[in-house]
Amino acid sequence: MAEQATPAAGLYHMVQKDLWISAKRSKQPYFPPTYEQDGFIHLTADPGFLLGIGNHFYRGVPGDFLLLVLDPAKLTAKVVFEPAAPVGNKSSEGLLGEAGSAAGTEGTTATTKEAAGAAEAGPLFPHLYGTIDYDAVQSELAIHRDADGTFVSIPGLLPPTPATAAASDGGVGSGAAV
């Protein structure tokens, strides 16, 4: 395991909107449904990977999703940068091709640990070994999806990629940013 040497500028977590809102309202710690199986919360430090991650792991999951933009300095649980890992029972095999192509269409350059690591043995992803502290959340952004569940854009962060824009029915979203 490679511990984070210097904090990332920001970390990102895709969350099912209803689960996130429920946890916040109840003031209970937030853990995604796969936390017990995976042992950590999956994050990324490179926004260029987000649409590929969404389409690889969550395309078949119904409902609205939000993107949590996190301040790593306010997370109290340990963050460890590690190779891509399965989410629940869904393998990460093929993820780098999907996420990498999404990142490539965004014009992302190797400016983060993830992107820099991709040139060698593959990118390293931040894994959070504990809950997301509510005060670490800098913003919550709506993630737009097509009718078939394809993640197409994150307004305010990622416009539609050329591939998703062409396939989109106009980018009908999953709701406004909260």
Secondary structure by P-SEA (a helix, b strand, c coil): cccccccccbbbbbccaaaaaaaaaacccccccccccccbbbbbccccaaaaaaaacccccccbbbbbbccccccccbbbbbcccccccccccaaaaaaaaaaaaaccccccccccccccccbbbbbbccccccccccbbbbbbbccccccccccccccccaaaaaaccccccccccc
